[in-house]
């Protein structure tokens, strides 16, 4: 990018100082920004390709989530990845060679519905099958078929809770770093949700929500047992446990509570309740939600 491209004479009295500013700092910084953006988005594309090659696409999504928690615009980064691939592909690079920044390439792709050959980007005029079945369809027994990974099952559960909280105007933090280290942890525990304080006890200091979403049937649920023991021993705020999913063990909570009663460990002061998702929705919208906000 050359300073000669700018006819600074047209800027009047600002021409000379602006020419110096552009030459000394402005244009070099802009050139570096463009180069660094391309390198960074290229690295993300390579990481996504590596994750798919290892059949671990969820690892890349977790990585993006971590970037978001660091305060970085992960969604914006992800939106530029198709533009990088388009600009690097020999079959399409010529169409956008005159556009130095990826946001410009993205704009052209979006406005003209461009797509890479054999890419995942859908074109309105081209019939495609972007979705893939995990197992043969079976409407007679919906429990049959593929199984979600534990990470994906947990994410679905947490996203469902977050949707309820958001729609009801409830203030919260996700993946809150708690001020304690629970059993079996090497560092401070992370709680799925920390809910802001309410105007009455026992929620006057706020409370935690832990989501245990089970997608595989088990004869026992040791993770639930460990969580309830941790709540009783370490948690500094009352906690609601949302326990649901296809693999949720029937009467698991009653079994754990009975075992703890036998050991004289009481959960009454720390555990608010153990609910299914439907129970949580009913409770939240009737007792927590600000209906005028939700409307």
ZASESE-901863 format. One line per 10 residues: number of its first residue (from 1); their letters; for each residue x, y, z of N, C-alpha, C, O. Coordinates in steps of 0.1 Angstrom, whole numbers. Atoms other than C-alpha are relative to their C-alpha. Layout:
% residues N
NUM = a = X Y Z X Y Z X Y Z X Y Z ~ ...
***
This chain:
% residues 295
1 = xxxxxxxxxx = 9 -12 0 0 0 0 9 12 0 17 14 9 ~ -10 -11 2 18 31 -12 -7 14 3 -18 16 1 ~ 5 -13 -4 15 67 1 -3 8 -13 -11 17 -12 ~ 2 -8 13 16 79 -36 -15 -2 -4 -20 6 -12 ~ 14 2 4 -20 65 -39 -8 11 5 -20 13 1 ~ 7 -11 -7 -31 94 -17 4 13 -6 16 17 -4 ~ -3 -13 4 -33 128 -33 -3 9 11 -14 15 12 ~ 2 -8 -12 -28 147 -1 -2 14 -2 -6 22 7 ~ 2 -14 4 -29 180 -19 -15 4 2 -18 15 5 ~ 15 -3 -1 -67 177 -19 -5 2 14 -16 6 16
11 = xxxxxxxxxx = 4 -1 -14 -67 177 19 3 14 6 1 16 18 ~ -2 -14 -4 -58 214 20 11 1 11 22 -5 9 ~ -10 -2 -10 -39 224 52 3 -13 7 13 -13 14 ~ -2 12 -7 -42 189 65 9 -9 -9 13 -20 -4 ~ -7 9 9 -23 175 35 14 -4 5 17 -16 5 ~ -14 3 -4 13 177 48 0 -8 13 7 -18 14 ~ -1 9 -12 7 165 84 -6 -13 -2 -2 -23 4 ~ 6 13 2 -16 138 72 9 -10 -8 10 -22 -6 ~ -10 8 8 10 126 46 11 -5 9 14 -17 7 ~ -10 5 -9 36 124 74 -6 -11 9 1 -21 11
21 = xxxxxxxxxx = 6 10 -9 12 105 97 -3 -13 -8 0 -24 -2 ~ 2 12 8 2 81 69 13 -8 -3 13 -20 -1 ~ -13 7 4 38 74 59 7 -6 12 12 -17 11 ~ -8 4 -12 53 71 94 -7 -11 8 -1 -20 13 ~ 6 9 -9 26 52 113 -13 -7 -6 -15 -18 -5 ~ 13 5 4 -8 49 96 0 -12 -9 -6 -22 -6 ~ 0 11 10 -2 28 65 8 -12 4 3 -23 2 ~ -7 12 -4 24 5 80 -8 -7 11 -8 -20 10 ~ 8 7 -10 1 -2 109 -12 -7 -7 -16 -18 -3 ~ 11 6 7 -28 -9 85 5 -12 -8 -2 -22 -8
31 = xxxxxxxxxx = -6 12 7 -6 -32 64 2 -12 9 0 -23 6 ~ -2 11 -10 4 -51 95 -13 -6 5 -14 -18 8 ~ 13 5 -4 -32 -53 106 -6 -10 -10 -11 -21 -6 ~ 5 9 10 -42 -69 73 8 -13 0 2 -24 -1 ~ -8 12 0 -13 -93 74 -3 -9 12 -4 -21 11 ~ 2 7 -12 -19 -103 110 -14 -7 0 -16 -18 5 ~ 13 6 1 -56 -108 104 0 -13 -9 -6 -23 -5 ~ -1 12 9 -49 -132 75 7 -11 7 2 -23 6 ~ -7 10 -7 -24 -151 96 -9 -7 11 -9 -19 12 ~ 8 5 -11 -47 -154 126 -12 -8 -5 -14 -19 0
41 = xxxxxxxxxx = 11 7 5 -78 -164 106 4 -13 -7 -2 -23 -6 ~ -6 12 7 -56 -189 86 3 -10 11 1 -22 8 ~ -3 10 -11 -45 -205 119 -13 -6 5 -13 -18 8 ~ 13 6 -5 -81 -209 130 -6 -10 -10 -11 -20 -6 ~ 5 9 10 -90 -225 97 8 -13 1 2 -24 0 ~ -8 12 -1 -61 -249 101 -4 -8 13 -4 -21 12 ~ 4 7 -12 -72 -258 137 -13 -7 -2 -15 -18 2 ~ 12 6 3 -107 -264 125 1 -12 -9 -5 -23 -6 ~ -3 11 8 -94 -287 98 6 -12 8 2 -23 6 ~ -6 11 -8 -73 -306 123 -10 -7 9 -10 -19 11
51 = xxxxxxxxxx = 10 5 -9 -102 -310 147 -9 -10 -8 -13 -20 -3 ~ 9 8 8 -124 -324 119 8 -13 -5 2 -24 -5 ~ -8 11 4 -96 -347 107 1 -10 11 3 -22 9 ~ -1 9 -11 -94 -362 142 -14 -3 6 -15 -9 17 ~ 14 3 -4 -132 -365 144 -3 7 14 -10 1 22 ~ 2 -8 -13 -132 -339 173 -4 14 -3 2 23 2 ~ 4 -14 3 -151 -309 159 -4 8 12 -3 20 12 ~ 4 -7 -12 -164 -301 194 12 7 6 10 17 13 ~ -12 -6 -6 -128 -293 204 2 14 -5 6 23 3 ~ -1 -13 5 -127 -264 181 -10 10 5 -7 22 8
61 = xxxxxxxxxx = 11 -9 -6 -160 -250 194 3 3 14 1 15 18 ~ -4 -3 -13 -147 -253 229 11 11 0 11 20 8 ~ -11 -9 2 -116 -234 218 -6 14 -3 -1 24 4 ~ 7 -13 3 -138 -206 203 -7 6 13 -6 18 15 ~ 7 -4 -13 -158 -205 236 10 6 10 7 16 16 ~ -11 -5 -9 -125 -200 255 4 14 -4 7 22 4 ~ -3 -13 5 -116 -171 233 -10 10 4 -6 22 7 ~ 11 -10 -3 -150 -155 239 2 4 15 -1 15 19 ~ -1 -2 -14 -144 -159 277 12 10 3 12 17 13 ~ -11 -9 -2 -111 -140 273 -3 14 -5 5 23 -4
71 = xxxxxxxxxx = 4 -13 5 -130 -111 258 3 3 -14 1 14 -19 ~ -3 -1 14 -121 -118 222 -12 -2 -8 -21 -10 -4 ~ 12 1 8 -146 -115 194 0 -13 -8 2 -13 -20 ~ -1 13 6 -147 -153 186 -10 -1 -11 -7 -7 -22 ~ 10 2 11 -179 -151 166 4 8 -12 1 4 -24 ~ -5 -7 12 -164 -124 144 11 -7 -7 12 -7 -19 ~ -11 8 6 -133 -145 139 -6 -11 -9 -2 -13 -20 ~ 6 12 7 -155 -175 129 -6 5 -13 -6 -3 -23 ~ 7 -4 12 -175 -154 104 10 4 -11 5 4 -23 ~ -9 -3 10 -143 -145 86 7 -12 -6 14 -11 -16
81 = xxxxxxxxxx = -7 12 5 -131 -181 81 -4 -4 -14 5 -7 -22 ~ 3 3 14 -151 -187 49 6 9 -9 10 6 -21 ~ -6 -10 9 -137 -155 35 15 -3 -2 20 -2 -13 ~ -14 4 1 -102 -167 42 2 -12 -10 10 -12 -19 ~ 0 11 9 -109 -200 25 -2 4 -14 4 -2 -24 ~ 3 -4 14 -124 -183 -5 12 8 -6 15 6 -18 ~ -12 -8 5 -94 -159 -8 12 -9 -3 20 -5 -11 ~ -12 9 2 -69 -188 -6 -2 -11 -10 7 -16 -15 ~ 3 11 9 -87 -212 -29 4 5 -15 -1 15 -19 ~ -4 -4 13 -70 -210 -64 -12 2 -10 -11 10 -19
91 = xxxxxxxxxx = 11 -1 9 -104 -215 -81 -9 13 2 -16 17 -7 ~ 9 -12 -3 -120 -184 -64 9 12 3 3 23 4 ~ -8 -11 -5 -91 -162 -53 0 12 -10 0 23 -5 ~ 0 -11 10 -91 -142 -86 -12 10 2 -11 21 -2 ~ 12 -8 0 -126 -129 -79 1 10 11 -6 20 11 ~ -1 -9 -11 -115 -112 -47 14 5 3 17 10 13 ~ -14 -4 -2 -78 -105 -53 1 15 2 11 19 8 ~ -1 -15 -2 -85 -67 -53 -5 4 14 -4 16 17 ~ 5 -3 -13 -100 -69 -18 10 -4 11 12 -16 13 ~ -11 4 -10 -72 -67 9 -5 -6 13 2 -14 19
101 = xxxxxxxxxx = 4 4 -13 -93 -73 40 -11 -10 -1 -20 -10 -10 ~ 9 12 0 -113 -104 49 -14 5 2 -24 -2 -4 ~ 13 -5 -1 -143 -83 59 -6 4 -13 -18 3 -15 ~ 4 -4 13 -145 -70 24 -4 -13 -8 -14 -13 -15 ~ 2 13 7 -143 -106 10 -13 -6 5 -22 -11 -3 ~ 13 5 -6 -171 -117 34 -12 8 -5 -22 2 -8 ~ 11 -8 5 -192 -88 23 -4 -4 -15 -16 -4 -18 ~ 2 4 14 -188 -98 -14 -7 -14 0 -16 -16 -8 ~ 6 14 0 -196 -135 -6 -15 1 4 -23 -5 -2 ~ 14 -1 -5 -227 -125 14 -9 7 -10 -21 3 -12
111 = xxxxxxxxxx = 8 -7 9 -240 -100 -12 -3 -7 -13 -13 -5 -19 ~ 1 6 13 -234 -121 -42 -3 -15 1 -3 -23 -9 ~ 3 14 -3 -241 -155 -26 11 -9 -7 7 -19 -13 ~ -11 7 5 -207 -168 -36 3 -12 9 -1 -12 21 ~ -4 12 -8 -194 -202 -24 12 -7 -6 14 -6 -18 ~ -11 8 4 -164 -224 -26 -5 -12 -8 -16 -17 -4 ~ 4 13 6 -166 -254 -50 0 -11 11 10 -12 19 ~ 1 11 -10 -178 -283 -28 1 5 14 4 -3 23 ~ -1 -5 -13 -180 -260 2 -13 -2 8 -23 -7 2 ~ 12 1 -8 -204 -260 31 -9 11 -1 -20 11 4
121 = xxxxxxxxxx = 8 -12 1 -217 -226 22 -11 -3 -10 -9 -7 -21 ~ 12 3 8 -252 -229 8 -3 11 -9 -2 23 -6 ~ 5 -10 9 -263 -211 -23 -15 -2 -2 -19 -14 -4 ~ 15 1 1 -300 -203 -27 -4 -8 -13 -14 -15 -13 ~ 4 6 13 -300 -216 -63 5 -14 -2 1 -21 -11 ~ -6 13 1 -282 -248 -56 -5 -10 10 -3 -8 22 ~ 5 9 -10 -300 -277 -39 11 -8 6 20 -14 -1 ~ -11 8 -8 -278 -293 -12 -6 -7 11 -18 -5 14 ~ 4 7 -12 -281 -316 17 10 2 11 19 -6 14 ~ -11 -3 -10 -261 -299 45 -1 -7 13 9 -8 20
131 = xxxxxxxxxx = 2 7 -12 -276 -319 73 2 -15 -1 -1 -21 -12 ~ -3 14 1 -265 -354 81 -7 -8 12 -6 -4 23 ~ 6 8 -11 -284 -381 100 10 -8 8 21 -12 2 ~ -10 8 -8 -266 -398 129 -4 -14 1 4 -23 5 ~ 5 14 0 -287 -429 125 -13 -1 -8 -19 10 -11 ~ 12 1 8 -316 -442 104 -12 5 8 -13 3 20 ~ 12 -5 -7 -349 -425 112 -9 -11 6 -11 -21 0 ~ 9 9 -6 -372 -442 136 -9 7 9 -6 11 21 ~ 10 -8 -8 -403 -424 148 -8 -9 10 -15 -3 18 ~ 7 9 -9 -417 -455 165 7 -1 14 0 -2 24
141 = xxxxxxxxxx = -8 0 -13 -389 -455 191 11 10 -1 22 7 -6 ~ -10 -11 2 -371 -422 193 12 -1 9 21 7 8 ~ -12 2 -8 -347 -435 219 11 -7 -7 22 -7 -3 ~ -10 7 8 -330 -455 192 8 9 -9 3 20 -13 ~ -8 -8 9 -302 -441 171 13 4 6 18 -2 16 ~ -13 -5 -4 -269 -422 176 -1 6 14 -12 10 19 ~ -1 -6 -14 -258 -409 210 9 12 -1 19 13 -7 ~ -8 -12 -1 -246 -374 217 13 -3 8 13 -11 17 ~ -12 1 -9 -211 -370 231 -4 7 13 -13 15 14 ~ 3 -6 -13 -211 -360 268 1 15 -1 -7 23 5
151 = xxxxxxxxxx = -2 -15 1 -198 -325 259 -12 6 -7 -18 16 -2 ~ 11 -6 8 -226 -319 233 -13 -1 8 -21 8 9 ~ 12 1 -9 -253 -333 257 0 11 10 -10 17 13 ~ 0 -11 -10 -241 -309 284 -2 13 -5 -9 22 1 ~ 2 -13 7 -240 -280 260 -14 3 -3 -19 14 -1 ~ 15 -2 3 -276 -286 249 -7 3 13 -16 12 13 ~ 7 -3 -13 -287 -287 286 3 14 4 -6 21 8 ~ -3 -13 -4 -268 -255 294 -6 11 -9 -11 21 -4 ~ 6 -9 9 -280 -237 263 -15 2 3 -20 13 2 ~ 14 0 -3 -316 -246 272 -3 9 13 -12 17 13
161 = xxxxxxxxxx = 2 -8 -12 -312 -231 307 3 15 -3 -5 23 1 ~ -4 -14 3 -295 -200 293 -11 7 -8 -14 19 -6 ~ 11 -6 8 -324 -194 269 -11 4 9 -17 15 7 ~ 11 -3 -10 -349 -195 298 4 12 8 -4 22 9 ~ -5 -11 -8 -328 -171 319 -1 13 -8 -5 23 -3 ~ -1 -12 9 -323 -147 290 -14 6 -3 -17 18 -2 ~ 14 -4 4 -360 -146 280 -7 6 12 -16 14 10 ~ 7 -5 -12 -371 -139 316 8 12 6 4 17 17 ~ -7 -11 -4 -346 -111 320 7 -2 13 9 8 21 ~ -8 3 -12 -326 -128 348 15 2 -2 20 -3 -12
171 = xxxxxxxxxx = -15 -3 1 -290 -116 353 7 -12 5 4 -18 15 ~ -7 12 -3 -265 -144 353 14 1 -6 17 9 -15 ~ -13 2 6 -229 -154 346 1 -15 -3 -3 -23 4 ~ -2 14 4 -219 -186 328 14 -4 3 23 4 2 ~ -13 6 -3 -190 -209 337 8 9 10 19 13 7 ~ -5 -9 -10 -184 -189 368 11 -7 8 10 -18 12 ~ -11 5 -8 -150 -194 385 -3 2 15 -2 13 20 ~ 5 -1 -14 -161 -202 421 12 2 9 24 -1 6 ~ -10 -3 -10 -141 -192 452 4 -12 8 7 -11 20 ~ -3 12 -7 -135 -228 462 5 -11 -10 3 -10 -22
181 = xxxxxxxxxx = -5 11 8 -118 -260 450 -7 -13 6 -4 -17 17 ~ 8 11 -5 -141 -290 453 9 -13 -1 20 -13 -6 ~ -6 13 0 -132 -327 457 3 -4 -15 -6 -2 -23 ~ -4 4 13 -114 -341 427 4 10 -10 5 8 -22 ~ -4 -11 8 -105 -307 414 14 4 3 19 4 14 ~ -14 -5 -2 -69 -294 408 0 15 0 11 21 4 ~ 0 -15 0 -80 -258 405 -14 4 4 -23 -4 6 ~ 13 -5 -5 -109 -236 414 -12 -6 -9 -10 -7 -21 ~ 11 6 7 -143 -251 405 -7 10 -10 -6 22 -7 ~ 7 -8 9 -163 -238 376 -15 -4 1 -18 -16 -1
191 = xxxxxxxxxx = 15 3 -1 -201 -235 381 -7 4 -13 -3 14 -19 ~ 7 -2 13 -224 -237 351 -6 14 0 -4 21 -10 ~ 6 -13 -1 -244 -206 362 1 6 14 -2 -1 23 ~ 1 -7 -12 -241 -180 389 -11 11 -3 -10 19 -11 ~ 12 -8 2 -275 -162 392 1 12 10 5 10 21 ~ -1 -12 -8 -275 -126 405 -11 -1 12 -20 -8 11 ~ 9 0 -12 -292 -118 439 -14 4 -3 -17 12 -12 ~ 14 -4 0 -329 -116 443 -4 7 13 5 9 22 ~ 4 -9 -11 -349 -96 468 -7 -7 12 -14 -2 19 ~ 6 7 -12 -358 -123 493 9 -12 2 16 -17 -7
201 = xxxxxxxxxx = -7 12 -4 -342 -152 511 -6 -13 -6 -19 -13 -8 ~ -15 2 -2 -326 -177 504 8 4 -12 19 1 -13 ~ -7 -3 12 -317 -161 471 5 14 1 9 20 -10 ~ -4 -14 -1 -307 -127 485 15 2 -3 19 14 -4 ~ -14 -1 5 -270 -134 477 2 -6 -13 13 -7 -18 ~ -1 7 12 -278 -151 445 1 -15 2 1 -20 13 ~ -1 14 -1 -275 -188 437 7 -6 -12 8 0 -22 ~ -7 7 11 -258 -214 415 -10 -9 -6 -20 -14 0 ~ 7 11 8 -273 -237 388 11 -9 -6 19 -4 -13 ~ -8 11 6 -255 -269 379 -8 -8 -8 -19 -13 -4
211 = xxxxxxxxxx = 8 8 9 -267 -288 349 7 -13 -2 19 -14 -6 ~ -4 13 3 -263 -325 346 -9 -6 -10 -20 -11 -6 ~ 9 5 11 -277 -336 313 6 -13 -5 16 -14 -11 ~ -5 14 3 -274 -373 307 -6 -5 -13 -18 -5 -15 ~ 5 6 12 -276 -389 273 2 -15 -1 -2 -21 -11 ~ -2 14 0 -266 -424 282 -5 -6 13 -3 -1 23 ~ 6 6 -12 -285 -447 305 11 -7 8 20 -14 2 ~ -9 6 -9 -265 -458 335 -7 -6 12 -18 -2 15 ~ 6 6 -12 -272 -480 365 1 8 12 -7 7 21 ~ -2 -10 -11 -259 -453 388 6 12 -6 11 12 -18
221 = xxxxxxxxxx = -6 -13 5 -248 -417 384 10 5 10 6 13 19 ~ -10 -4 -10 -216 -412 403 3 15 -1 7 21 9 ~ -2 -14 1 -212 -377 389 -10 8 8 -6 18 14 ~ 10 -7 -8 -244 -366 405 3 -2 15 2 8 22 ~ -4 2 -13 -233 -382 437 11 9 4 11 16 15 ~ -11 -9 -3 -200 -363 436 -4 14 1 1 22 9 ~ 4 -14 0 -217 -331 428 -7 4 13 -5 14 19 ~ 7 -3 -12 -241 -333 457 9 0 12 7 8 21 ~ -9 0 -11 -213 -341 481 9 13 -1 11 19 10 ~ -8 -13 2 -193 -311 467 -9 12 5 -4 21 11
231 = xxxxxxxxxx = 9 -11 -4 -223 -288 472 -1 0 15 0 11 21 ~ 1 1 -15 -227 -300 508 13 5 7 12 11 17 ~ -13 -3 -7 -190 -295 516 6 13 -4 12 20 5 ~ -8 -12 5 -178 -265 495 -8 12 -5 -3 23 -3 ~ 7 -11 7 -204 -244 477 -4 11 10 -9 8 21 ~ 3 -12 -9 -208 -209 492 -13 6 -2 -17 16 5 ~ 13 -5 3 -242 -202 477 -10 -12 -2 -6 -23 -6 ~ 9 11 2 -274 -223 476 0 -3 -15 2 5 -23 ~ -2 5 13 -275 -244 445 -12 -8 -5 -18 -16 3 ~ 11 8 7 -302 -257 421 7 -9 -10 15 -5 -18
241 = xxxxxxxxxx = -6 10 9 -293 -289 402 -11 -3 -10 -22 -8 -6 ~ 9 5 10 -310 -295 369 5 -13 -6 16 -14 -12 ~ -4 14 4 -308 -332 362 -10 -6 -9 -22 -9 -5 ~ 10 5 10 -324 -345 330 8 -6 -11 20 -7 -11 ~ -5 6 12 -319 -362 297 -4 -15 0 -9 -20 9 ~ 4 14 3 -325 -396 282 6 -10 10 0 -20 14 ~ -7 9 -8 -299 -412 304 -1 3 15 6 -4 23 ~ 2 -4 -14 -310 -396 337 -5 -13 8 -14 -19 4 ~ 3 12 -8 -312 -424 364 -12 4 9 -12 13 17 ~ 12 -2 -7 -347 -426 379 4 -2 15 10 -11 19
251 = xxxxxxxxxx = -1 0 -15 -347 -419 417 15 2 4 18 -2 16 ~ -14 -2 -4 -309 -411 416 1 10 12 9 7 21 ~ -1 -10 -11 -314 -380 438 -4 -6 13 2 -4 23 ~ 5 6 -13 -335 -399 464 10 -10 5 12 -11 18 ~ -10 9 -4 -308 -426 465 12 7 7 16 3 17 ~ -11 -8 -5 -280 -401 470 -3 6 14 4 6 23 ~ 4 -7 -12 -299 -382 496 -1 -10 12 2 -7 23 ~ 2 10 -10 -307 -414 515 14 -4 5 17 -6 17 ~ -13 4 -4 -270 -423 515 7 11 8 14 8 18 ~ -6 -11 -8 -260 -389 528 -7 2 14 0 5 23
261 = xxxxxxxxxx = 6 0 -13 -286 -390 555 5 -11 9 7 -8 21 ~ -6 11 -8 -271 -423 566 13 4 6 17 0 17 ~ -13 -5 -5 -238 -405 570 -1 13 7 9 20 11 ~ 3 -12 -8 -255 -376 588 5 13 -8 10 22 -1 ~ -4 -12 8 -247 -351 559 -13 5 -5 -20 -2 -13 ~ 12 -6 4 -276 -328 553 2 10 -11 12 17 -12 ~ -1 -9 11 -282 -309 521 -10 11 1 -10 20 -8 ~ 11 -10 -1 -311 -287 533 4 14 -1 -3 22 -8 ~ -4 -14 0 -291 -255 537 7 4 -13 7 15 -16 ~ -8 -3 12 -271 -258 505 -7 -3 -13 -6 4 -23
271 = xxxxxxxxxx = 7 4 12 -293 -276 480 -14 6 -1 -22 3 8 ~ 14 -5 2 -324 -257 467 -9 -11 -4 -20 -12 2 ~ 9 10 5 -338 -285 447 8 -7 -11 18 -2 -16 ~ -4 7 12 -331 -311 420 -12 -1 -9 -22 -7 -5 ~ 11 -1 9 -353 -305 390 3 -6 -14 14 -7 -18 ~ -2 3 14 -359 -318 355 -1 14 -7 -4 24 -1 ~ 1 -13 8 -358 -292 327 -14 6 0 -16 18 2 ~ 14 -5 0 -396 -290 325 -4 6 13 -11 17 13 ~ 3 -6 -13 -398 -284 362 7 13 2 2 23 8 ~ -8 -13 -1 -371 -257 360 -7 11 -8 -9 22 -3
281 = xxxxxxxxxx = 7 -10 8 -390 -239 332 -12 5 7 -15 17 8 ~ 12 -4 -7 -422 -239 352 3 8 12 -3 19 15 ~ -4 -7 -12 -405 -228 384 6 14 -3 2 24 3 ~ -7 -12 4 -384 -201 367 -11 11 -5 -10 22 -1 ~ 9 -10 6 -413 -185 348 -11 4 9 -18 14 8 ~ 11 -3 -9 -438 -186 377 6 7 13 -2 15 19 ~ -5 -5 -13 -414 -176 406 12 10 -2 14 18 7 ~ -12 -8 2 -383 -159 391 -2 11 -11 2 22 -9 ~ 0 -9 12 -392 -143 358 -8 13 2 -19 13 8 ~ 7 -13 1 -402 -107 353 -9 -1 -13 -4 2 -24
291 = xxxxx = 9 3 11 -432 -113 331 -1 12 -10 -3 10 -22 ~ 1 -12 9 -433 -77 318 12 1 -9 11 6 -20 ~ -12 1 8 -397 -82 306 -1 -10 -11 2 -8 -23 ~ 2 11 9 -405 -115 290 -9 3 -11 -7 -1 -22 ~ 9 -3 10 -434 -101 272 6 9 -11 -1 13 -20
***
